[in-house]
Amino acid sequence: DAKTTQPPSMDCAEGRAANLPCNHSTISGNEYVYWYRQIHSQGPQYIIHGLKNNETNEMASLIITEDRKSSTLILPHATLRDTAVYYCIVVSGAGSYQLTFGKGTKLSVIP
Amino acid sequence: GAGVSQSPRYKVAKRGQDVALRCDPISGHVSLFWYQQALGQGPEFLTYFQNEAQLDKSGLPSDRFFAERPEGSVSTLKIQRTQQEDSAVYLCASSLDSLLNQPQHFGDGTRLSIL
């Protein structure tokens, strides 16, 4: 699976948009970009995923650059409950579709 | 609807004891995964089932770890002769099928503490 690089931490003011970047410069053409988050003492929560096109759901938006080498997760109106570790993961079909978690970005939403 | 359910939520065992951790996946989900999460780290893959078949067990740390899913639904992760380094949160995830565009959905894990 392609390696991902994320900033270790970010702050965001409550009510503002949180933009979390991820670099995946070695991504292959058939690999998906997935985002999960983990709130303390809970299991990882699926947020969104995409291949080439930008995606939006009720939780977030995913913007993937045209060359697919980076992406940004956007939480449009961050709340205190969005404070969590956010993981950007590239998933390939080689093997068992396992998720390889890096260190993620610790997002702190500040009142 | 019901998500992935894991039990027990917490387990304390003495070194050398055997433990069994249970996972109830989302109904109808074909694929099931086990992960281990040490304190302060991200989850790490242990093993993967498609229905009842264990297709990948490359992440199991030793032969003391054994997983099964005999009827293609509930899965059990067993650890024999536990050691202190086995202390971790054990997470189970399921997905509808083994496709790249099918997300895995996680339970809240079993926190195992070995004394």
Boltz contact constraints between the chains, C-beta under 6 A:
constraints:
  - contact:
      token1: [A, 32]
      token2: [B, 100]
      max_distance: 6.0
  - contact:
      token1: [A, 42]
      token2: [B, 108]
      max_distance: 6.0
  - contact:
      token1: [A, 43]
      token2: [B, 91]
      max_distance: 6.0
  - contact:
      token1: [A, 43]
      token2: [B, 106]
      max_distance: 6.0
  - contact:
      token1: [A, 43]
      token2: [B, 107]
      max_distance: 6.0
  - contact:
      token1: [A, 43]
      token2: [B, 108]
      max_distance: 6.0
  - contact:
      token1: [A, 43]
      token2: [B, 109]
      max_distance: 6.0
  - contact:
      token1: [A, 44]
      token2: [B, 106]
      max_distance: 6.0
  - contact:
      token1: [A, 46]
      token2: [B, 103]
      max_distance: 6.0
  - contact:
      token1: [A, 46]
      token2: [B, 105]
      max_distance: 6.0
  - contact:
      token1: [A, 91]
      token2: [B, 100]
      max_distance: 6.0
  - contact:
      token1: [A, 93]
      token2: [B, 100]
      max_distance: 6.0
  - contact:
      token1: [A, 96]
      token2: [B, 48]
      max_distance: 6.0
  - contact:
      token1: [A, 96]
      token2: [B, 55]
      max_distance: 6.0
  - contact:
      token1: [A, 96]
      token2: [B, 56]
      max_distance: 6.0
  - contact:
      token1: [A, 97]
      token2: [B, 98]
      max_distance: 6.0
  - contact:
      token1: [A, 98]
      token2: [B, 45]
      max_distance: 6.0
  - contact:
      token1: [A, 101]
      token2: [B, 42]
      max_distance: 6.0
  - contact:
      token1: [A, 101]
      token2: [B, 43]
      max_distance: 6.0
